[in-house]
Amino acid sequence: MHDKRYAFSTGALYPLESNDALTLVGQAGFGHAELMPQAFGDISDDAIQRYAKCDVHISSIHYPLALFSMLYSGHQSMAQEGRAYSAKLVKFAHRMGTEVIVIHPTFAYEGDLKEIIEPQVLGNIRYLYDLCEENSITLAMENYPVGIGQYPETLEAYITSLNMPGIQPMVDTTEVVEGGGEPADFIQKLSV
């Protein structure tokens, strides 16, 4: 929170190609960006070469919204494909000198879903977390306008419940407002 760097998310420039979005971020005067990959090729070796020409450091990567179903899947085969993607994502992040990968809380599972779906989903998150730890990348849990991550106290309680001490909270100010909150108040109420 005390870091004076600012980054602009390429997600805000959807549907531009990621290298075009990064170029615009650099032209706007930002030295750092949060990459929101929009396609599998956005974390390829070719992408690394394209991004190098943009002259913007990818300081964080938001796990692709389009691929959330792979990370938060209770389906064993899809979860395995999601883990393979997570491994590629972390490898790419490490090569780019990225410091943070951002994800969101899961749903509050209840009943049979808590017993059947949640263990697989938490295993997927643990897999990503362990890869991040091995590569000195912080896994950040970003607030969400509804559900578990809507409020500072519920976001922190969720992070604590995961028993993955390296996970840090991440605040998306737009999503705070969408959830009916005030960004400065949300940030002040976080204990970190």
HELIX and SHEET records of a PDB file:
HELIX    1   1 THR A   10  LEU A   13  5                                   4    
HELIX    2   2 SER A   18  GLN A   27  1                                  10    
HELIX    3   3 PHE A   40  ILE A   43  5                                   4    
HELIX    4   4 ASP A   45  ALA A   52  1                                   8    
HELIX    5   5 LEU A   65  LEU A   67  5                                   3    
HELIX    6   6 PHE A   68  LEU A   71  1                                   4    
HELIX    7   7 GLN A   76  MET A   96  1                                  21    
HELIX    8   8 GLY A  111  ILE A  116  1                                   6    
HELIX    9   9 GLU A  118  GLU A  134  1                                  17    
HELIX   10  10 GLY A  147  GLY A  149  5                                   3    
HELIX   11  11 PRO A  152  SER A  161  1                                  10    
HELIX   12  12 THR A  173  GLU A  178  1                                   6    
HELIX   13  13 PRO A  183  LYS A  189  1                                   7    
SHEET    1   A 6 ALA A   7  SER A   9  0                                        
SHEET    2   A 6 HIS A  32  LEU A  35  1                                        
SHEET    3   A 6 HIS A  57  HIS A  62  1                                        
SHEET    4   A 6 VAL A 100  ILE A 103  1                                        
SHEET    5   A 6 THR A 138  GLU A 142  1                                        
SHEET    6   A 6 GLN A 168  MET A 170  1                                        
END                                                                             
